[in-house]
Structures are given as C-alpha cells and as structure tokens.
Amino acid sequence: MELSNQLASGFRSLLGRVDARMWVYLLAGALYIFGVWEHIPYGGGHLYSDIVTVYQNRFCHSGPCGTGLPYTNYFVEYPVIVGFFMYAMGMLGRYLPFAPSQGLLVNYYFWSALLLLIPTYLSIDELFKIADIVGLKSPRRRILLYFVATPSFVFMVLTNWYIIGVFFTLFGLRKFLQGSRWVSGILLGISAAANLVTAMPALGLILAMKDRRETIKFLVGVFATVGIIYFPVIVLNSFPHSYLNAYNVTVNYPFKFPNLNVITDFFQYQANWYTEGSWMLALFSSYNPIRHVLFPAAFILLSGAIVFKGFKMRWMLTKSADTTFEDWANYVVLMAALFSFAWLFSSYVSTPQTNLLLLPFFTLLPMSKYYPEFLVFDTANSLIDVYGFSQPLLVLGITLHPVMFGSPYQSQVQALEVIRSLWIGKFLIYDGLLSKRFSTAKLTIRKPPETRV
C-alpha cells in the first residue's frame, strides 16, 4: 500500500511537472505565431526582417528571384548553413507554396518561419535540460521570464537566423556539461557554420577544460566540423562558374582549386561593415578605421580579465572540499556567458538580434540583479528594430519617421544602440567580472548535495 501511494505521488508530481513545462511551450507557440504575423512581407505587423530582405538582396537582383546556388552563383554574407537554409526555403516556396497567390517571397518566408520553429522549441528544451544540470531554482519561471516572454523572443526570433546557432550552442553546452568534449565541439562547430557569433561561448568552454587532452578533442571537433561543412562548397566553387559578388559585380571563375572566395569574401565583407550597435558610435563616425583597432584591443583586454577570474575561480573550486558538480557546471556556464558578453561589447557590430545569444545566460545565471532592469534592457534592444527600422503602427495608419542614422546625439535609434551596448558592458563588468556572486566556489542558485567534482 505504501509503495502504491509513493508511485501515485510520484506520477502526480511528474504529471504536474510536465503540465507546468507544457505551459511554457504553449506560450512560446502563441508568441511565435504572433511573431510570424509581425514579419510577413508586404503585410502583417510591418516589422523589418533580415530573413526576407537578405534573400531579396542576394537572390533577386533583377527580375524574378534566381535559383542559383549561394556562394557559388550568389554572394551571401552569412556562414554556409544559413545561406543554404535560405536557398532551400526559396526552393520550397517556389515549388511547394503554402499560398500560391501570394508570390515567392511570402511563401519563402512562411517556409522559413515553419522550419525555424524547430530550433526555437529545441532551444527551450535545451534550456530546461541545462537548468536541471546546473541546479537552477524555478527553471520554468526563469525560462518564461528571461527567454520566452521577452521582447527579443517576440520581435527578434524571426528577424534573423540566429536561433539556429543559439540552439546548436545550447546543445553543445549541454553535451559539454554531460562530459562529451568531442560531441560538444562538433555542435559548436555547426553553430559557427550557421551564425559565427553564436559560437563565441566555445571560448569559455576552452577555459573550463580540465586537461590538454580534453581541449584537443574539443577543438578538433569544432574545426573538423567547420571544415567538413565548408569543403563541398569550396570544391564546387573550384569548377568554372559565374559569380555575382557582394558589390553586384559578376566574376567569371575558371577552374581553380581550392577556390576560397566563400571564406575570403565573407571576412572582407564583415571587415568593411560600418559601426552598428556599438558604444563606438558615441565617439567616432561609422566608417572610422579605428573600429578595426578598438575591436580586438577591447576583446583581448576583456578576455584577459575573464581568464584571470576564470583561473582564480577554478583554483577555488578544485581546492574546496564542498564543491559539487553543480558548482562546476555553473562555472562552465559563467565562462561561456562572459566571453559572449565580451565579444558583443567589444565588437563594432552588435545588432539587436544578437540578444538571442544573451537570453539563455540571463536565464541560467543572475547576470541581471533585478528582473525589471533586464526587461527594460531587452525592451530598449527590441525598440531599435521595431521603432527604427519598422512601421508597427502602419495598421493604424500611423507612419513613424525616426532619424535612423548619423550621430547618436541626433538619432534616437543610434542613441538606443549606444545605450544597449554600454548596458551589455555593465552586465559583463559589474554583474559578471566584479560581482561577488561569482567570486567564490558557492556558485549555484540552489545547493543540493550531489556528486563531488
């Protein structure tokens, strides 16, 4: 009788846990559907989306959108997984349209929204799994408040393709915490081949390695995966073909092996990009070459501070007799978070959609001391696109006319970008590097008696 009561109690507890988590998924679905409507091209909520605009710019130069391959026939300013995702969605929109009367771009967008739902839901699932590993208190509440019911989730998931890289990064982080360095490296490599920025947490994982052998396995997993993904494109580009580059100039390539323009064009395009979303806007013009000096200098300086803190905490963790597995797991997540914040704060390109990389760390760590501060920060971040580059009130007949470019002292949009960038620096330095919450071995939010390191 006692056993049956225990089983019944356990079943009720499990059912309650599943139901509670299901509400997070249901709300995420509702907000995602609203986001789909917001970004419908030529309708919906009139919000800007790179998903449509970049496809137009790269595949639809003149007349109907072409069927040429990305990187081989058309330049694409994203790593190859995103480029071929765009191509595949365009083919599905062309040959299997949801709404044939709406045209290719709308159907391309509908297919993109449908397929991007997969990494969106899987990211939430990975957050639940990581939350269990690190011993996070109230994981459903934190995932709801800091990831799902956020302006960035509502407005930014379908602004770009970052959610693909975010999912593979979270998957890789979880496998790392579970002890698989090789698989973790592979997953971070996929993240890098999708959205290079989303792979920045890998730097923190390197710092958390326990020995050289683990480091080698992880790095081989990362670089071998990126190489395997890029190799077929390099081979294809080596055969004679006509290529429309980033500047709308047609280049006719003869046979050349290896033709590395898929890599060189990407980095050249990124290096020539103007200052966007950075605190540097408050000091220099958008094309000031000093941005190429400040970026690496700031990142190296901040990385040194992270490494110093990381080794200090690592020493304390290994020396403490009370260190649990959750302590070590929180240390790993913290190192991944600090490098992510440092990269975005240092870079002269830190667009609003990159907040999708930060949301998981706000969820898993107390990077923001007070929830209202996080909410205001994330709202200000979303306003950059919603107010600056969109017309959300057009359904009411109201057209917005913000000053989008120029000095942040003249443009509200640029001012928001500077404030957001400095705020990221505040989270990194004050709430991360200097915070006493991350200065001892007692890292966990909840401290259950578990396996020792």
C-alpha positions as CSV (number, residue, x, y, z in Angstrom):
1,M,0.0,0.0,0.0
2,E,2.8,2.4,0.9
3,L,4.6,1.5,-2.3
4,S,1.5,2.2,-4.4
5,N,1.0,5.6,-2.6
6,Q,4.6,6.5,-3.4
7,L,4.1,5.6,-7.1
8,A,0.9,7.5,-7.3
9,S,2.5,10.5,-5.6
10,G,5.5,10.3,-8.0
11,F,3.2,10.1,-11.0
12,R,1.2,13.1,-9.9
13,S,4.4,15.0,-9.4
14,L,5.7,14.0,-12.8
15,L,2.3,15.0,-14.4
16,G,2.4,18.3,-12.7
17,R,6.0,18.9,-13.9
18,V,5.0,18.1,-17.5
19,D,1.9,20.2,-17.4
20,A,3.9,23.2,-15.9
21,R,6.5,22.9,-18.6
22,M,3.9,22.5,-21.3
23,W,2.5,25.9,-20.5
24,V,5.9,27.4,-21.3
25,Y,5.8,25.7,-24.7
26,L,2.2,26.7,-25.4
27,L,3.0,30.4,-24.6
28,A,6.1,30.2,-26.8
29,G,4.0,28.9,-29.6
30,A,1.5,31.7,-29.2
31,L,4.2,34.3,-29.2
32,Y,5.9,32.7,-32.1
33,I,2.7,32.8,-34.2
34,F,2.3,36.5,-33.3
35,G,5.9,37.0,-34.5
36,V,5.2,35.2,-37.8
37,W,2.3,37.7,-38.4
38,E,4.6,40.6,-37.5
39,H,7.2,39.9,-40.1
40,I,5.0,38.8,-43.1
41,P,6.5,40.7,-46.1
42,Y,4.2,43.3,-47.5
43,G,1.6,42.9,-44.7
44,G,1.2,41.6,-41.2
45,G,2.7,43.8,-38.5
46,H,5.1,45.6,-40.8
47,L,8.2,44.7,-38.9
48,Y,11.6,44.5,-40.6
49,S,13.2,41.1,-41.1
50,D,16.6,40.1,-42.5
51,I,15.1,36.8,-43.5
52,V,13.2,38.4,-46.3
53,T,15.4,41.4,-47.1
54,V,18.7,39.5,-47.4
55,Y,17.1,36.9,-49.6
56,Q,15.8,39.7,-51.9
57,N,19.2,41.3,-52.0
58,R,21.1,38.2,-52.8
59,F,18.8,36.1,-54.9
60,C,16.5,38.7,-56.5
61,H,18.9,41.2,-58.1
62,S,16.9,41.8,-61.3
63,G,13.5,40.4,-62.3
64,P,12.4,37.1,-60.7
65,C,14.4,35.6,-57.8
66,G,17.0,33.3,-59.2
67,T,17.7,29.7,-58.5
68,G,21.5,29.9,-58.4
69,L,23.4,28.4,-55.5
70,P,24.6,30.6,-52.6
71,Y,28.4,31.2,-52.5
72,T,28.7,29.6,-56.0
73,N,26.5,31.9,-58.0
74,Y,25.5,34.5,-55.4
75,F,27.4,36.0,-52.5
76,V,25.7,35.6,-49.1
77,E,27.1,37.5,-46.0
78,Y,26.4,34.6,-43.6
79,P,28.1,31.3,-43.0
80,V,27.1,28.5,-45.3
81,I,24.4,26.8,-43.2
82,V,22.3,30.0,-43.2
83,G,23.0,30.6,-46.9
84,F,21.8,27.1,-47.9
85,F,18.9,27.4,-45.5
86,M,17.8,30.5,-47.4
87,Y,18.2,28.6,-50.7
88,A,16.2,25.6,-49.5
89,M,13.4,27.8,-48.2
90,G,13.3,29.6,-51.6
91,M,13.0,26.4,-53.5
92,L,10.2,25.2,-51.2
93,G,8.4,28.5,-51.6
94,R,8.8,28.2,-55.4
95,Y,7.7,24.6,-55.9
96,L,5.6,23.9,-52.7
97,P,3.9,27.2,-51.9
98,F,1.6,27.5,-48.9
99,A,-0.3,30.3,-50.6
100,P,0.4,30.2,-54.4
101,S,-1.4,33.5,-55.0
102,Q,0.9,35.4,-52.6
103,G,4.1,35.1,-54.5
104,L,7.5,33.6,-53.9
105,L,8.7,35.9,-51.1
106,V,5.7,35.3,-48.9
107,N,5.9,31.6,-49.4
108,Y,9.7,31.6,-48.8
109,Y,9.0,33.4,-45.6
110,F,6.3,31.0,-44.5
111,W,8.6,28.0,-45.0
112,S,11.4,29.8,-43.2
113,A,9.1,30.6,-40.2
114,L,7.9,27.0,-40.1
115,L,11.4,25.5,-40.2
116,L,12.8,28.0,-37.7
117,L,10.2,26.9,-35.2
118,I,12.2,23.7,-34.8
119,P,15.4,25.2,-33.3
120,T,13.2,27.7,-31.4
121,Y,11.4,24.9,-29.5
122,L,14.6,22.8,-29.2
123,S,16.4,25.8,-27.6
124,I,13.7,25.9,-24.9
125,D,14.1,22.2,-24.4
126,E,17.9,22.5,-24.1
127,L,17.4,25.3,-21.5
128,F,15.3,23.0,-19.4
129,K,17.9,20.3,-19.6
130,I,20.8,22.6,-18.7
131,A,18.7,24.2,-15.9
132,D,18.4,20.7,-14.4
133,I,22.2,20.1,-14.7
134,V,23.2,23.4,-13.0
135,G,20.6,23.1,-10.3
136,L,18.7,26.2,-11.3
137,K,15.9,27.2,-8.9
138,S,12.5,27.7,-10.5
139,P,13.6,26.8,-14.1
140,R,10.1,27.2,-15.6
141,R,9.7,30.7,-14.2
142,R,13.2,31.8,-15.3
143,I,12.9,30.3,-18.8
144,L,9.5,32.0,-19.1
145,L,10.6,35.4,-17.9
146,Y,14.1,35.6,-19.3
147,F,13.7,33.7,-22.6
148,V,10.1,33.2,-23.8
149,A,8.0,36.1,-22.6
150,T,10.6,38.7,-23.7
151,P,10.6,41.4,-26.3
152,S,13.6,39.7,-28.1
153,F,11.8,36.4,-28.4
154,V,8.7,38.1,-29.7
155,F,10.4,40.5,-32.1
156,M,13.8,39.1,-32.9
157,V,13.5,35.3,-33.5
158,L,12.1,35.9,-37.0
159,T,14.3,39.0,-37.6
160,N,17.3,36.8,-38.4
161,W,18.6,33.2,-38.3
162,Y,20.4,33.5,-35.0
163,I,18.1,31.0,-33.3
164,I,19.7,28.2,-35.4
165,G,23.2,28.9,-34.0
166,V,21.7,29.5,-30.5
167,F,20.2,26.0,-30.5
168,F,23.4,24.3,-31.5
169,T,25.3,26.3,-28.9
170,L,22.9,25.3,-26.1
171,F,23.0,21.7,-27.3
172,G,26.8,21.8,-27.3
173,L,26.9,23.4,-23.9
174,R,24.7,20.7,-22.5
175,K,26.8,17.9,-24.0
176,F,29.9,19.6,-22.5
177,L,28.3,19.7,-19.1
178,Q,27.5,16.0,-19.5
179,G,31.1,15.2,-20.2
180,S,31.3,14.8,-24.0
181,R,34.0,17.1,-25.3
182,W,34.1,15.6,-28.8
183,V,30.3,15.9,-29.4
184,S,30.3,19.4,-27.8
185,G,33.0,20.5,-30.2
186,I,31.0,19.2,-33.2
187,L,27.9,21.1,-32.1
188,L,29.8,24.3,-31.6
189,G,31.3,23.8,-35.0
190,I,27.8,23.6,-36.5
191,S,26.9,26.8,-34.6
192,A,29.9,28.6,-36.1
193,A,28.9,27.4,-39.6
194,A,25.4,28.8,-39.1
195,N,26.0,32.1,-37.2
196,L,29.6,32.7,-36.3
197,V,28.8,35.0,-33.4
198,T,26.7,32.3,-31.6
199,A,29.8,30.1,-31.3
200,M,31.6,32.6,-29.0
201,P,30.7,30.6,-25.9
202,A,33.2,28.0,-27.1
203,L,36.0,30.3,-25.8
204,G,34.6,29.9,-22.3
205,L,34.4,26.2,-22.6
206,I,38.0,26.0,-23.6
207,L,38.9,27.8,-20.4
208,A,36.8,25.3,-18.4
209,M,38.7,22.2,-19.8
210,K,40.3,20.0,-17.2
211,D,43.4,18.9,-19.3
212,R,45.1,19.2,-22.7
213,R,43.5,16.0,-24.0
214,E,40.0,17.4,-23.5
215,T,41.0,20.6,-25.1
216,I,42.4,18.9,-28.2
217,K,39.3,16.7,-28.6
218,F,37.0,19.8,-28.3
219,L,39.0,21.9,-30.8
220,V,39.3,19.1,-33.3
221,G,35.5,18.6,-33.1
222,V,35.0,22.3,-33.7
223,F,37.4,22.8,-36.6
224,A,36.8,19.5,-38.3
225,T,33.1,20.1,-38.3
226,V,33.5,23.6,-39.9
227,G,36.0,22.1,-42.4
228,I,33.6,19.3,-43.4
229,I,30.7,21.7,-43.9
230,Y,32.7,24.1,-46.0
231,F,34.7,21.6,-48.0
232,P,31.9,20.7,-50.5
233,V,31.3,24.4,-51.2
234,I,35.0,25.0,-51.8
235,V,35.1,22.1,-54.2
236,L,32.0,23.2,-56.1
237,N,33.5,26.8,-56.3
238,S,36.7,25.4,-57.9
239,F,34.9,24.5,-61.1
240,P,34.2,27.2,-63.8
241,H,31.2,29.3,-62.8
242,S,29.7,32.7,-62.9
243,Y,29.5,34.5,-59.5
244,L,27.7,37.7,-58.5
245,N,29.7,39.2,-55.6
246,A,28.7,41.4,-52.7
247,Y,29.1,44.6,-54.9
248,N,26.8,43.3,-57.7
249,V,29.8,42.6,-59.9
250,T,29.8,39.4,-62.0
251,V,33.0,37.4,-61.7
252,N,33.7,34.5,-64.1
253,Y,35.9,32.0,-62.4
254,P,38.0,29.4,-64.4
255,F,38.9,26.1,-62.8
256,K,40.8,26.9,-59.6
257,F,41.4,24.5,-56.7
258,P,41.0,25.4,-54.0
259,N,38.8,28.5,-54.6
260,L,38.4,30.0,-51.2
261,N,36.3,33.0,-52.1
262,V,33.5,31.7,-49.9
263,I,35.8,32.4,-46.9
264,T,37.7,35.5,-48.1
265,D,34.6,37.3,-49.4
266,F,32.8,36.7,-46.1
267,F,35.6,38.1,-44.0
268,Q,36.2,41.0,-46.4
269,Y,32.6,41.9,-46.3
270,Q,32.4,41.8,-42.5
271,A,35.6,43.8,-42.1
272,N,34.2,46.6,-44.4
273,W,30.9,46.8,-42.4
274,Y,30.3,50.1,-40.7
275,T,30.0,50.5,-36.9
276,E,26.5,49.3,-35.9
277,G,25.0,48.9,-32.5
278,S,28.2,49.7,-30.6
279,W,29.2,52.3,-28.0
280,M,31.8,53.4,-30.5
281,L,29.1,55.4,-32.3
282,A,29.2,57.9,-29.5
283,L,32.9,58.7,-30.2
284,F,33.6,58.0,-33.9
285,S,31.9,58.1,-37.3
286,S,30.5,54.8,-38.6
287,Y,33.4,54.2,-41.0
288,N,36.3,55.4,-38.9
289,P,39.1,52.8,-39.3
290,I,39.8,53.0,-35.6
291,R,37.0,50.4,-35.2
292,H,39.4,47.8,-36.5
293,V,41.8,48.6,-33.7
294,L,39.4,49.1,-30.8
295,F,37.5,45.8,-31.5
296,P,40.5,43.4,-31.0
297,A,42.1,45.6,-28.3
298,A,38.9,45.7,-26.2
299,F,38.3,42.0,-26.7
300,I,41.8,41.0,-25.7
301,L,41.7,43.2,-22.6
302,L,38.4,41.8,-21.5
303,S,39.4,38.2,-22.3
304,G,42.4,38.7,-20.1
305,A,40.2,39.8,-17.2
306,I,37.9,36.8,-17.9
307,V,40.8,34.4,-17.9
308,F,42.2,35.8,-14.7
309,K,38.8,35.5,-13.0
310,G,38.3,32.0,-14.5
311,F,41.6,30.6,-13.2
312,K,41.0,32.1,-9.8
313,M,37.6,30.5,-9.6
314,R,38.9,27.3,-11.0
315,W,41.6,27.1,-8.3
316,M,38.9,27.8,-5.6
317,L,36.7,25.1,-7.0
318,T,39.4,22.5,-7.0
319,K,40.6,23.3,-3.5
320,S,37.2,23.4,-1.8
321,A,36.1,20.2,-0.2
322,D,32.4,21.3,-0.6
323,T,32.5,21.8,-4.4
324,T,29.6,19.9,-6.1
325,F,29.0,19.1,-9.7
326,E,26.5,21.9,-9.8
327,D,29.2,24.4,-8.8
328,W,31.4,23.2,-11.6
329,A,28.5,23.3,-14.1
330,N,27.7,26.9,-13.1
331,Y,31.4,27.8,-13.5
332,V,31.3,26.5,-17.1
333,V,28.1,28.4,-17.9
334,L,29.6,31.6,-16.4
335,M,32.7,31.3,-18.6
336,A,30.6,30.8,-21.7
337,A,28.5,33.8,-20.8
338,L,31.3,36.2,-20.0
339,F,33.0,35.5,-23.4
340,S,29.7,36.0,-25.2
341,F,29.0,39.3,-23.5
342,A,32.7,40.4,-24.0
343,W,32.5,39.7,-27.8
344,L,29.3,41.7,-28.3
345,F,30.5,44.6,-26.1
346,S,33.9,44.7,-27.9
347,S,32.6,44.4,-31.5
348,Y,31.8,47.4,-33.7
349,V,28.8,45.3,-35.0
350,S,26.4,44.3,-32.3
351,T,22.9,44.2,-33.8
352,P,19.7,43.8,-31.8
353,Q,19.1,40.2,-32.9
354,T,22.3,39.1,-31.2
355,N,20.4,39.4,-27.9
356,L,19.1,35.9,-28.7
357,L,22.6,34.7,-27.7
358,L,22.4,36.5,-24.4
359,L,18.9,35.4,-23.3
360,P,20.0,31.9,-22.3
361,F,22.7,33.3,-20.0
362,F,20.2,35.7,-18.4
363,T,18.1,32.6,-17.8
364,L,20.8,30.4,-16.3
365,L,22.8,33.0,-14.4
366,P,21.9,36.1,-12.3
367,M,23.6,38.4,-14.8
368,S,20.9,40.9,-14.1
369,K,20.3,41.5,-10.4
370,Y,16.8,42.7,-10.9
371,Y,14.2,41.5,-13.4
372,P,12.9,45.0,-14.2
373,E,16.4,46.0,-15.3
374,F,16.6,43.1,-17.7
375,L,13.1,43.8,-19.1
376,V,13.9,47.5,-19.7
377,F,17.2,46.5,-21.3
378,D,15.6,43.9,-23.6
379,T,12.7,46.3,-24.5
380,A,15.2,49.0,-25.4
381,N,17.0,46.4,-27.6
382,S,13.9,45.5,-29.5
383,L,12.9,49.1,-30.0
384,I,16.0,49.6,-32.2
385,D,14.3,47.4,-34.9
386,V,10.7,47.9,-34.0
387,Y,10.9,51.7,-33.8
388,G,13.9,52.4,-36.0
389,F,13.5,50.1,-39.0
390,S,9.8,49.1,-39.0
391,Q,6.3,50.5,-39.2
392,P,4.4,48.7,-36.4
393,L,1.7,51.4,-36.3
394,L,1.0,51.3,-40.0
395,V,-2.0,49.1,-39.4
396,L,-3.5,52.1,-37.7
397,G,-2.5,54.5,-40.5
398,I,0.4,56.0,-38.4
399,T,3.8,56.2,-40.1
400,L,6.9,56.6,-37.9
401,H,9.7,58.9,-39.1
402,P,12.7,58.4,-36.7
403,V,16.1,59.7,-37.5
404,M,17.9,56.3,-38.0
405,F,21.4,57.2,-38.9
406,G,24.1,59.8,-38.0
407,S,25.3,60.8,-34.6
408,P,23.6,59.2,-31.5
409,Y,23.2,62.8,-30.3
410,Q,20.9,63.4,-33.3
411,S,19.3,60.0,-33.8
412,Q,17.1,58.3,-31.2
413,V,17.8,54.9,-32.8
414,Q,21.6,55.4,-32.7
415,A,21.2,56.6,-29.1
416,L,19.4,53.4,-28.2
417,E,22.1,51.3,-29.8
418,V,24.8,53.1,-27.8
419,I,22.8,52.7,-24.6
420,R,22.3,49.0,-25.3
421,S,26.0,48.4,-26.0
422,L,27.0,50.1,-22.8
423,W,24.4,48.1,-20.9
424,I,26.0,44.9,-22.2
425,G,29.3,46.2,-20.8
426,K,27.6,46.8,-17.5
427,F,26.3,43.3,-17.3
428,L,29.7,41.9,-18.3
429,I,31.9,44.0,-16.0
430,Y,29.7,44.9,-13.0
431,D,27.4,42.0,-12.8
432,G,29.9,39.4,-14.1
433,L,33.5,40.2,-13.6
434,L,33.2,42.3,-10.5
435,S,30.2,40.7,-8.8
436,K,30.7,38.9,-5.5
437,R,28.0,36.5,-6.6
438,F,30.7,35.0,-8.9
439,S,33.7,35.3,-6.7
440,T,33.6,32.2,-4.5
441,A,33.1,28.5,-5.0
442,K,29.4,28.8,-4.0
443,L,28.1,29.5,-7.4
444,T,24.8,27.6,-7.5
445,I,21.5,29.3,-7.1
446,R,20.3,26.1,-5.3
447,K,22.8,23.9,-3.5
448,P,21.7,20.3,-3.3
449,P,24.1,17.6,-2.0
450,E,25.2,16.0,-5.2
451,T,28.2,14.3,-6.8
452,R,31.6,16.0,-6.0
453,V,33.9,17.0,-8.7
